[in-house]
Every structure is written in structure tokens, then in C-alpha cells.
Amino acid sequence: MKNCPRNLFSIISSFLSDRWISFSYGNSSLLHGYNVGCPQGSNSGPLLWLLVVDEALNISFDQSTKALAYADDIYLFVEAHHKNKSTRSTVLIGPLEQKGESFLRP
């Protein structure tokens, strides 16, 4: 994050790391590590989400690609006239992934 004090960044980073999902049904239970998304239901979740969306929407794509944020999702619209051009969308997701990864590094 740009110009974020190190101590504040450390607090937020610790809040987003080492998260787990637990699921129980009958006599079975499952525990799984979870490292994506903003925590939902938290007081800071909406602010964290706005920071992420702001960074994501500032990524420059070519004219045939548009990013749209709605509620808690980001949509990437890619113009394609043929089936084989749909693989292009996979390539375009790269900048979004890179931005997300860099967001969690000091």
C-alpha cells in the first residue's frame, strides 16, 4: 500500500493472514486455510474492500477490456469475437492478481 505507516500495515496484514475456515456437519468437520478476500462481517471489512477495489480499478487495460466493481465483486469484461479469443481473458487477469499480491506486501 502506498504511503501506509509500517505499524498500521503490520496490523492490517496480520488481520488478513493465518485465516481458517471450519465446516462441521454431523460427526464430520473440516478445517481449511483461507487466504483470499476481505473478511466479511467485520467492522474493517468494507474499508479494506474499498482500498482493494480502488487499486484494482486503477489498472490500465486496452480498449477491449473493462473492469467493473459492484457490491463485493470485480468483473472483468473482455471483448471477444471468436472462441479462441476467450483465452485472452486469462492473460488479462494477471495484472489483477499481481495488484492483489503487491497489496499485501509492505
NUVOTI-988655 format. One record per atom (N, C-alpha, C): residue number from 1; chain; atom name; x, y, z. Coordinates in Angstrom, 2 decimals, padded with zeros to 5 digits, always signed. Example, Ala and Ser with C-alpha at 12.3 -4.5 7.8 and 13.67 -1.06 7.14 Angstrom:
NODE|1|A|N|+013.19|-005.69|+007.80
NODE|1|A|CA|+012.30|-004.50|+007.80
NODE|1|A|C|+013.20|-003.30|+007.80
NODE|2|A|N|+012.85|-002.25|+007.08
NODE|2|A|CA|+013.67|-001.06|+007.14
NODE|2|A|C|+012.90|+000.03|+007.87
END
This chain:
NODE|1|A|N|+000.84|-001.18|+000.00
NODE|1|A|CA|+000.00|+000.00|+000.00
NODE|1|A|C|+000.89|+001.24|+000.00
NODE|2|A|N|+000.48|+002.20|-000.75
NODE|2|A|CA|+001.26|+003.43|-000.88
NODE|2|A|C|+001.20|+004.25|+000.41
NODE|3|A|N|+002.35|+004.70|+000.85
NODE|3|A|CA|+002.44|+005.64|+001.97
NODE|3|A|C|+001.73|+005.20|+003.24
NODE|4|A|N|+001.63|+003.95|+003.46
NODE|4|A|CA|+000.98|+003.44|+004.66
NODE|4|A|C|+002.03|+003.27|+005.76
NODE|5|A|N|+001.80|+003.83|+006.95
NODE|5|A|CA|+002.76|+003.63|+008.04
NODE|5|A|C|+002.96|+002.13|+008.31
NODE|6|A|N|+004.20|+001.76|+008.56
NODE|6|A|CA|+004.56|+000.35|+008.73
NODE|6|A|C|+003.76|-000.33|+009.85
NODE|7|A|N|+003.54|+000.35|+010.96
NODE|7|A|CA|+002.81|-000.27|+012.07
NODE|7|A|C|+001.34|-000.54|+011.68
NODE|8|A|N|+000.73|+000.37|+010.96
NODE|8|A|CA|-000.65|+000.16|+010.51
NODE|8|A|C|-000.71|-000.96|+009.49
NODE|9|A|N|+000.27|-000.97|+008.57
NODE|9|A|CA|+000.32|-002.04|+007.58
NODE|9|A|C|+000.46|-003.40|+008.28
NODE|10|A|N|+001.30|-003.48|+009.31
NODE|10|A|CA|+001.51|-004.75|+010.03
NODE|10|A|C|+000.22|-005.22|+010.70
NODE|11|A|N|-000.53|-004.30|+011.27
NODE|11|A|CA|-001.79|-004.67|+011.91
NODE|11|A|C|-002.77|-005.24|+010.88
NODE|12|A|N|-002.92|-004.53|+009.78
NODE|12|A|CA|-003.85|-004.98|+008.73
NODE|12|A|C|-003.38|-006.30|+008.13
NODE|13|A|N|-002.09|-006.41|+007.89
NODE|13|A|CA|-001.54|-007.64|+007.32
NODE|13|A|C|-001.78|-008.83|+008.24
NODE|14|A|N|-001.59|-008.64|+009.53
NODE|14|A|CA|-001.82|-009.75|+010.47
NODE|14|A|C|-003.30|-010.13|+010.52
NODE|15|A|N|-004.18|-009.13|+010.32
NODE|15|A|CA|-005.61|-009.38|+010.31
NODE|15|A|C|-006.01|-010.24|+009.11
NODE|16|A|N|-005.25|-010.12|+008.01
NODE|16|A|CA|-005.59|-010.84|+006.77
NODE|16|A|C|-004.82|-012.14|+006.60
NODE|17|A|N|-003.90|-012.45|+007.50
NODE|17|A|CA|-003.11|-013.68|+007.35
NODE|17|A|C|-003.54|-014.71|+008.39
NODE|18|A|N|-003.13|-015.95|+008.13
NODE|18|A|CA|-003.40|-017.06|+009.04
NODE|18|A|C|-004.90|-017.20|+009.36
NODE|19|A|N|-005.72|-017.15|+008.31
NODE|19|A|CA|-007.17|-017.30|+008.49
NODE|19|A|C|-007.58|-018.72|+008.15
NODE|20|A|N|-008.63|-019.17|+008.79
NODE|20|A|CA|-009.09|-020.55|+008.61
NODE|20|A|C|-010.61|-020.58|+008.46
NODE|21|A|N|-011.07|-021.56|+007.69
NODE|21|A|CA|-012.50|-021.83|+007.55
NODE|21|A|C|-012.76|-023.18|+008.20
NODE|22|A|N|-013.77|-023.23|+009.02
NODE|22|A|CA|-014.15|-024.51|+009.62
NODE|22|A|C|-015.57|-024.85|+009.19
NODE|23|A|N|-015.78|-026.11|+008.91
NODE|23|A|CA|-017.09|-026.60|+008.49
NODE|23|A|C|-017.39|-027.87|+009.26
NODE|24|A|N|-018.54|-027.90|+009.89
NODE|24|A|CA|-018.96|-029.10|+010.62
NODE|24|A|C|-020.32|-029.54|+010.13
NODE|25|A|N|-020.45|-030.84|+009.96
NODE|25|A|CA|-021.73|-031.42|+009.55
NODE|25|A|C|-021.82|-032.80|+010.19
NODE|26|A|N|-022.78|-032.97|+011.06
NODE|26|A|CA|-022.91|-034.25|+011.76
NODE|26|A|C|-021.67|-034.52|+012.59
NODE|27|A|N|-021.06|-035.68|+012.39
NODE|27|A|CA|-019.85|-036.06|+013.11
NODE|27|A|C|-018.57|-035.68|+012.37
NODE|28|A|N|-018.71|-035.03|+011.24
NODE|28|A|CA|-017.54|-034.67|+010.44
NODE|28|A|C|-017.24|-033.19|+010.55
NODE|29|A|N|-015.97|-032.87|+010.48
NODE|29|A|CA|-015.57|-031.46|+010.46
NODE|29|A|C|-014.36|-031.30|+009.55
NODE|30|A|N|-014.22|-030.10|+009.03
NODE|30|A|CA|-013.14|-029.79|+008.10
NODE|30|A|C|-012.56|-028.44|+008.47
NODE|31|A|N|-011.25|-028.33|+008.47
NODE|31|A|CA|-010.55|-027.08|+008.74
NODE|31|A|C|-009.63|-026.82|+007.55
NODE|32|A|N|-009.76|-025.63|+006.95
NODE|32|A|CA|-009.01|-025.33|+005.73
NODE|32|A|C|-008.46|-023.91|+005.81
NODE|33|A|N|-007.19|-023.73|+005.42
NODE|33|A|CA|-006.59|-022.40|+005.37
NODE|33|A|C|-007.27|-021.54|+004.31
NODE|34|A|N|-007.37|-020.26|+004.57
NODE|34|A|CA|-008.08|-019.34|+003.69
NODE|34|A|C|-007.26|-018.06|+003.56
NODE|35|A|N|-006.87|-017.69|+002.34
NODE|35|A|CA|-006.02|-016.52|+002.19
NODE|35|A|C|-006.50|-015.55|+001.11
NODE|36|A|N|-007.78|-015.58|+000.78
NODE|36|A|CA|-008.28|-014.66|-000.23
NODE|36|A|C|-009.46|-013.87|+000.31
NODE|37|A|N|-009.70|-012.71|-000.28
NODE|37|A|CA|-010.87|-011.92|+000.05
NODE|37|A|C|-010.72|-011.11|+001.33
NODE|38|A|N|-011.64|-010.17|+001.48
NODE|38|A|CA|-011.71|-009.37|+002.70
NODE|38|A|C|-012.64|-010.06|+003.68
NODE|39|A|N|-012.31|-010.00|+004.95
NODE|39|A|CA|-013.19|-010.63|+005.95
NODE|39|A|C|-014.58|-009.99|+005.93
NODE|40|A|N|-015.59|-010.82|+005.76
NODE|40|A|CA|-016.95|-010.31|+005.74
NODE|40|A|C|-017.52|-010.34|+007.14
NODE|41|A|N|-018.32|-009.34|+007.45
NODE|41|A|CA|-018.94|-009.26|+008.77
NODE|41|A|C|-018.08|-008.52|+009.78
NODE|42|A|N|-016.90|-008.08|+009.37
NODE|42|A|CA|-016.05|-007.33|+010.29
NODE|42|A|C|-016.29|-005.84|+010.11
NODE|43|A|N|-015.93|-005.06|+011.11
NODE|43|A|CA|-016.08|-003.60|+011.01
NODE|43|A|C|-015.13|-003.00|+009.99
NODE|44|A|N|-013.96|-003.59|+009.85
NODE|44|A|CA|-012.96|-003.03|+008.93
NODE|44|A|C|-013.09|-003.59|+007.51
NODE|45|A|N|-013.88|-004.64|+007.32
NODE|45|A|CA|-014.02|-005.27|+006.01
NODE|45|A|C|-014.39|-004.31|+004.89
NODE|46|A|N|-015.42|-003.46|+005.06
NODE|46|A|CA|-015.79|-002.54|+003.98
NODE|46|A|C|-014.67|-001.57|+003.60
NODE|47|A|N|-013.94|-001.06|+004.59
NODE|47|A|CA|-012.84|-000.15|+004.29
NODE|47|A|C|-011.72|-000.88|+003.54
NODE|48|A|N|-011.38|-002.08|+003.99
NODE|48|A|CA|-010.35|-002.85|+003.31
NODE|48|A|C|-010.76|-003.15|+001.88
NODE|49|A|N|-012.03|-003.49|+001.69
NODE|49|A|CA|-012.53|-003.79|+000.35
NODE|49|A|C|-012.42|-002.56|-000.54
NODE|50|A|N|-012.76|-001.38|-000.03
NODE|50|A|CA|-012.66|-000.16|-000.84
NODE|50|A|C|-011.22|+000.12|-001.25
NODE|51|A|N|-010.27|-000.16|-000.37
NODE|51|A|CA|-008.86|+000.03|-000.71
NODE|51|A|C|-008.45|-000.91|-001.84
NODE|52|A|N|-008.89|-002.16|-001.77
NODE|52|A|CA|-008.56|-003.14|-002.80
NODE|52|A|C|-009.21|-002.76|-004.13
NODE|53|A|N|-010.49|-002.40|-004.10
NODE|53|A|CA|-011.20|-002.05|-005.33
NODE|53|A|C|-010.60|-000.82|-005.97
NODE|54|A|N|-010.25|+000.18|-005.17
NODE|54|A|CA|-009.64|+001.39|-005.71
NODE|54|A|C|-008.36|+001.06|-006.48
NODE|55|A|N|-007.52|+000.23|-005.91
NODE|55|A|CA|-006.28|-000.18|-006.59
NODE|55|A|C|-006.59|-000.95|-007.87
NODE|56|A|N|-007.54|-001.88|-007.79
NODE|56|A|CA|-007.87|-002.72|-008.95
NODE|56|A|C|-008.45|-001.91|-010.10
NODE|57|A|N|-009.29|-000.94|-009.80
NODE|57|A|CA|-009.92|-000.16|-010.86
NODE|57|A|C|-008.97|+000.85|-011.49
NODE|58|A|N|-007.81|+001.05|-010.90
NODE|58|A|CA|-006.81|+001.94|-011.49
NODE|58|A|C|-005.84|+001.22|-012.42
NODE|59|A|N|-006.03|-000.07|-012.62
NODE|59|A|CA|-005.21|-000.82|-013.57
NODE|59|A|C|-005.65|-000.46|-014.98
NODE|60|A|N|-004.68|-000.18|-015.84
NODE|60|A|CA|-004.99|+000.17|-017.24
NODE|60|A|C|-005.06|-001.09|-018.09
NODE|61|A|N|-006.18|-001.25|-018.77
NODE|61|A|CA|-006.35|-002.33|-019.74
NODE|61|A|C|-006.51|-001.70|-021.12
NODE|62|A|N|-006.43|-002.51|-022.17
NODE|62|A|CA|-006.65|-001.97|-023.50
NODE|62|A|C|-008.13|-001.65|-023.70
NODE|63|A|N|-008.47|-001.06|-024.84
NODE|63|A|CA|-009.84|-000.59|-025.07
NODE|63|A|C|-010.88|-001.69|-025.12
NODE|64|A|N|-010.47|-002.92|-025.36
NODE|64|A|CA|-011.44|-004.01|-025.48
NODE|64|A|C|-011.71|-004.68|-024.13
NODE|65|A|N|-011.18|-004.12|-023.05
NODE|65|A|CA|-011.34|-004.70|-021.73
NODE|65|A|C|-011.80|-003.64|-020.75
NODE|66|A|N|-012.80|-003.97|-019.97
NODE|66|A|CA|-013.33|-003.06|-018.96
NODE|66|A|C|-013.44|-003.78|-017.63
NODE|67|A|N|-013.09|-003.10|-016.55
NODE|67|A|CA|-013.26|-003.63|-015.20
NODE|67|A|C|-014.42|-002.88|-014.55
NODE|68|A|N|-015.24|-003.61|-013.83
NODE|68|A|CA|-016.39|-003.04|-013.15
NODE|68|A|C|-016.48|-003.63|-011.76
NODE|69|A|N|-016.69|-002.78|-010.77
NODE|69|A|CA|-016.87|-003.24|-009.40
NODE|69|A|C|-018.33|-003.02|-009.01
NODE|70|A|N|-018.92|-004.04|-008.42
NODE|70|A|CA|-020.30|-003.95|-007.94
NODE|70|A|C|-020.40|-004.75|-006.65
NODE|71|A|N|-020.88|-004.11|-005.61
NODE|71|A|CA|-021.01|-004.74|-004.30
NODE|71|A|C|-019.64|-005.27|-003.87
NODE|72|A|N|-019.50|-006.57|-003.71
NODE|72|A|CA|-018.20|-007.10|-003.27
NODE|72|A|C|-017.53|-007.95|-004.35
NODE|73|A|N|-017.77|-007.60|-005.61
NODE|73|A|CA|-017.18|-008.34|-006.73
NODE|73|A|C|-016.50|-007.38|-007.70
NODE|74|A|N|-015.53|-007.91|-008.41
NODE|74|A|CA|-014.91|-007.19|-009.53
NODE|74|A|C|-015.13|-008.04|-010.77
NODE|75|A|N|-015.70|-007.42|-011.80
NODE|75|A|CA|-015.95|-008.10|-013.06
NODE|75|A|C|-014.97|-007.59|-014.10
NODE|76|A|N|-014.46|-008.49|-014.91
NODE|76|A|CA|-013.57|-008.13|-016.00
NODE|76|A|C|-014.27|-008.52|-017.30
NODE|77|A|N|-014.65|-007.52|-018.09
NODE|77|A|CA|-015.33|-007.75|-019.36
NODE|77|A|C|-014.31|-007.66|-020.49
NODE|78|A|N|-014.24|-008.72|-021.29
NODE|78|A|CA|-013.27|-008.78|-022.37
NODE|78|A|C|-014.03|-008.99|-023.68
NODE|79|A|N|-013.78|-008.11|-024.63
NODE|79|A|CA|-014.41|-008.24|-025.94
NODE|79|A|C|-013.77|-009.41|-026.68
NODE|80|A|N|-014.61|-010.30|-027.20
NODE|80|A|CA|-014.10|-011.45|-027.96
NODE|80|A|C|-015.06|-011.74|-029.10
NODE|81|A|N|-014.52|-011.91|-030.28
NODE|81|A|CA|-015.35|-012.19|-031.46
NODE|81|A|C|-015.27|-013.66|-031.86
NODE|82|A|N|-014.34|-014.39|-031.28
NODE|82|A|CA|-014.15|-015.80|-031.59
NODE|82|A|C|-013.91|-016.56|-030.29
NODE|83|A|N|-014.17|-017.86|-030.31
NODE|83|A|CA|-013.95|-018.69|-029.13
NODE|83|A|C|-012.50|-018.65|-028.67
NODE|84|A|N|-011.56|-018.68|-029.60
NODE|84|A|CA|-010.15|-018.74|-029.21
NODE|84|A|C|-009.67|-017.46|-028.54
NODE|85|A|N|-010.40|-016.37|-028.68
NODE|85|A|CA|-010.02|-015.13|-028.00
NODE|85|A|C|-010.39|-015.16|-026.53
NODE|86|A|N|-011.20|-016.12|-026.11
NODE|86|A|CA|-011.59|-016.16|-024.70
NODE|86|A|C|-010.40|-016.48|-023.80
NODE|87|A|N|-009.36|-017.11|-024.35
NODE|87|A|CA|-008.17|-017.38|-023.54
NODE|87|A|C|-007.45|-016.08|-023.20
NODE|88|A|N|-007.70|-015.04|-023.95
NODE|88|A|CA|-007.11|-013.74|-023.69
NODE|88|A|C|-007.52|-013.22|-022.32
NODE|89|A|N|-008.73|-013.53|-021.88
NODE|89|A|CA|-009.19|-013.06|-020.57
NODE|89|A|C|-008.34|-013.63|-019.45
NODE|90|A|N|-007.84|-014.85|-019.62
NODE|90|A|CA|-006.97|-015.45|-018.62
NODE|90|A|C|-005.69|-014.65|-018.49
NODE|91|A|N|-005.15|-014.19|-019.60
NODE|91|A|CA|-003.94|-013.37|-019.59
NODE|91|A|C|-004.20|-012.03|-018.91
NODE|92|A|N|-005.37|-011.46|-019.13
NODE|92|A|CA|-005.68|-010.15|-018.57
NODE|92|A|C|-005.91|-010.18|-017.06
NODE|93|A|N|-006.22|-011.34|-016.53
NODE|93|A|CA|-006.43|-011.44|-015.07
NODE|93|A|C|-005.10|-011.28|-014.34
NODE|94|A|N|-004.00|-011.55|-015.01
NODE|94|A|CA|-002.67|-011.43|-014.40
NODE|94|A|C|-002.43|-010.11|-013.69
NODE|95|A|N|-002.70|-008.95|-014.33
NODE|95|A|CA|-002.49|-007.68|-013.62
NODE|95|A|C|-003.32|-007.55|-012.35
NODE|96|A|N|-004.54|-008.08|-012.36
NODE|96|A|CA|-005.35|-008.04|-011.13
NODE|96|A|C|-004.73|-008.89|-010.04
NODE|97|A|N|-004.25|-010.07|-010.39
NODE|97|A|CA|-003.59|-010.94|-009.40
NODE|97|A|C|-002.33|-010.28|-008.86
NODE|98|A|N|-001.54|-009.69|-009.75
NODE|98|A|CA|-000.31|-009.03|-009.31
NODE|98|A|C|-000.60|-007.87|-008.38
NODE|99|A|N|-001.64|-007.10|-008.68
NODE|99|A|CA|-002.01|-005.98|-007.82
NODE|99|A|C|-002.44|-006.49|-006.45
NODE|100|A|N|-003.20|-007.58|-006.43
NODE|100|A|CA|-003.63|-008.16|-005.16
NODE|100|A|C|-002.46|-008.66|-004.33
NODE|101|A|N|-001.50|-009.31|-004.99
NODE|101|A|CA|-000.33|-009.82|-004.27
NODE|101|A|C|+000.53|-008.67|-003.75
NODE|102|A|N|+000.69|-007.61|-004.56
NODE|102|A|CA|+001.52|-006.48|-004.12
NODE|102|A|C|+000.84|-005.70|-003.01
NODE|103|A|N|-000.47|-005.77|-002.95
NODE|103|A|CA|-001.23|-005.07|-001.91
NODE|103|A|C|-000.90|-005.60|-000.52
NODE|104|A|N|-000.53|-006.88|-000.45
NODE|104|A|CA|-000.25|-007.50|+000.84
NODE|104|A|C|+001.23|-007.45|+001.22
NODE|105|A|N|+002.05|-006.82|+000.38
NODE|105|A|CA|+003.48|-006.69|+000.70
NODE|105|A|C|+003.74|-005.26|+001.14
NODE|106|A|N|+004.59|-005.09|+002.16
NODE|106|A|CA|+004.90|-003.72|+002.62
NODE|106|A|C|+005.68|-002.94|+001.59
END
